[in-house]
Amino acid sequence: MFKLQLNPFTRLRLGYIFTSTVTVAVMLGAVLFAVNLVTYVQSYREQRAVLDAIVKNGGELPDDQDEGADTLAIAGFSSTNDQPVYFTVVFDRDGEVVSSNVNHIIAVDDETAISVASDKLESLPESAVFTWWGTSYMYLQHEYSAAEVAEMDVSTRRAANISEGDTIVAVVNCREFRLFSATVRYSLCLGIGFLVIYVLLISFFSKRSTEPIIQSIKSQREFVTNASHELKTPVAVIMANTELLEMTGGENEWTRSIRHQSERLTNLVNRLIALARLQEREDQIIEDVSLTAAVEESVGAYRTVIEGDGRTLETSVEENVTVRAERRALGELVNILIDNANKYCDEGGVVSVTLQRGGRAKMRALLVVTNDYADGEGVDYTRFFDRFYREDSSHSNERAGYGIGLSMASQITNNFKGKIWASYKDGKISFSVSLPLRLIGR
């Protein structure tokens, strides 16, 4: 058993902080992801341009000044002196090494180049980025056609000993990907730092931002509570004067009407006060409560009333259904739903109360109260839980009530972290409540 520590206004402030932080985090994450994705794609394209030029020229970057300068510019190199670091290996149709070129890389010899190229030759993708000894490389494998061999520079073709059907594997050192990795790390750190600062700032200013809303809610609650208490005195005076009139002049239809309306007003005031207390919920104690017992108790209390009104009561209550709730409020919730079902049930109709375990892995209690209601087609059931809402103004006051009961049921359900909803099908209206079950071993 434990006592809820957070009041509604603290939860409102925390919800404001959480929602705004999640929104900013999603937007910031989307921006950083887009920037890093564009950077990666650009780096990939630059390195692929270098590999395409190397492969096309038989394992060497073009010697032609204009073509070579264009290739280096595409790849992001500032000048022809800032040469890419790469090596190439050529294989024949049988996978035997024809030639290798390690003239443009210092840290790799022929044997190592052949080993790496042979491994990539057996790989499925024709081009990919890989990490080798903590350094990013990109490779490209390509099989030469007769036309490509014919168009190749003669000296280059002879130096590499390339012929039709040979496959070249070119590997280039991707310095840009090292920068990209650093950019990702820095942007991640920057994003986290920004979020931390934002949370601190929004936490500091959230009290000022939510203060008008909190004051408005407090004013409404104080008004309801104060007005309800102030109404008690004149209602009590009216009741006393009515009794005095009946003692002196006898009971008549006018005094009966006054007494009846005074009793209705007293009940309304009491419900308003109860609803205000439910919304505050600071003194509410949540514990393990048998929903089965609460339903059976309410059913027993209302059975005589329902059957006395000429209706039938049907029940199906599963045993040992225990939820996390407040005992008195849980009983009030069940009473409200059964009373509402009887009030709006058609003459001679059926009121049905069902309780069972439901939800995913049977981890929730599902209470469904159903009644016959032929006039329910086309009604907006989403408004049934609004305070003072009446579905049909033509109903008598006796039947329509005050429009507070279902609002109280909704507030009670929310206090227990549950859900409540209304539905209509085949001439029957159902009010369903889903509450979390007690955790095993609690």
Secondary structure by P-SEA (a helix, b strand, c coil): cccccccaaaaaaaaaaaaaaaaaaaaaaaaaaaaaaaaaaaaaaaaaaaaaaaaaacccccccaaaaaaaaaaaccccccccccbbbbbbccccccccccccccccccaaaaaaaaaaaaaccccbbbbbcccbbbbbbbbbbcaaaaaaccaaaaaaacccccbbbbbbbbcaaaaaaaaaaaaaaaaaaaaaaaaaaaaaaaccccaaaaaaaaaaaaaaaaaaaaaaaaaaaaaaaaaaaaaaaccccaaaaaaaaaaaaaaaaaaaaaaaaaaaaccccccccccaaaaaaaaaaaaaaaaaaacbbbbbcccccccccccaaaaaaaaaaaaaaaaaaccccbbbbbbbbbbcccccbbbbbbbbbbcccccccccccccccccccccccccccccccaaaaaaaaaaaacccccccccccbbbbbbbbbcccccc
